């Protein structure tokens, strides 16, 4: 039942064709005459705040599967941690759930062992227009789910590459007190950092930690394509001779390191960064030790909530586009946007049921706003409930982009806005309004991401995407053997060497020795494998 005693809709969603078949004579939204049982597996999530007597086995999602499709979903297992290890054990003993989430490596293992179903025909017949639209938007990613042209998995995708664009966050009240204009070049950012450090006692200019995440975020300013918060330090891109090369060993990185080392020598960068992890770095922001923080688009979540709680709403940091250090247009690296794959066991009696359930997630996520009762719809996404369909969800690759457009447009409408049209995005709208009105710490995350006008993270990221200021990683899918086994070790060699250059333990020309060490340690072999797998 929906809230208020109304029966939840079990008819075809409007986007699905009001009971008419989308493909051929099959009504993809029709319930089964007899109950179909589908088993799955998932991982516990500490963010869930259960309503009433809900559990992992009995919740709005699982109840809707039964009411709408007559599909009974049961959990073979729910683990508190290390889902991947548990799945590996299930693969080893052949006791697979009917439908489940897996990594790229596990997908390949399952395919080679003949343990998963060919989904080509059921996908073609049963996938909704919305689900197929996701795959068309990320066609290159969808290709990674195929073997010999046949579909053996459905990529889960991600909420969007808009989340991969990093920012420079600058403390708003300090900027206003110092009468500083918005930075237009990277040198302007350095001057802002110096001004803050000279004006405010017991502070330093700019954050950094031992992972060099801040340097990595700023690297595109010099045309150096480094990654922060990703599996690898760099991306694979086309070199001068047309072959694929690793971005982290290119001359642009050397130039970036030379200038960054000068900043450290001048006292701009946190002098204690080599002994600090990301938590300690964020704590310095929370305690007011610095006002310039290169960081991810999610600054408002962490450290933002703690900053506002400790220092007050005036201490909010604004998101600024990473500006150029060279006068050239800044482009940002983008990596393979896929969390993993949804696969179906070859022993599953009703593989089409898995596709029907994926259709439902897509419908409730994207098409149900304005069609279904808003309060009832919120039951599926409130309190982290959207994690419950762990292996039964595929994300719209434009989710966060579209969300920002909707929320920012609604905020611009003022009191005339129809909030019900926002569907599951209404909570983000209300948080933006709440922070603007009351400075509530718990509401700052959505405000920093979407509600802060030209200083919102997504405002900058949308500009980057709209103007195609991105460089896509050539490694669009599976990872070759050498990188899979040695990639982190190879990156550690570079990070250690970069740190020595930055703090002055080694001269800038040490970069060339570092590259040679990387190549000898396995970099040359990794490069060869990448070119064999992804090269032109």
Secondary structure by P-SEA (a helix, b strand, c coil): ccccccccccccccccccccccccccccccccccbbbbbbbbbbbccccccccccccccaaaaaaaaaccbbbbbccccccaaaaaaaaaaaaccccccccccaaaaaaaaaacccccaaaaaaccccaaaaaaaaaaaaaaaaacccccccccccccccccccbbbbbccaaaaaaacccccccaaaaaaaaaaaaacccccccccccccaaaaaaacccccbbbbccccccbbbbbccccbbbbccccaaaaaaaaaaaaaaaacccccccccccaaaaaaaaaacccccccccccccccaaaaaaaccccccbbbbbccccccccbbbbbbccccccbbbbbcccccaaaaaaaaaaaaaaaccccccccccccccccccccccccccccccccaaaaaaaaaaaaaaaacccccccccccaaaaaaaaaaaaccccccaaaaaaacccccccaaaaaaaaaaaccbbbbcccccccccccccaaaaaaaaaaaaaaaaaccccccaaaaaaaaaaaacaaaaaaaaaacccc
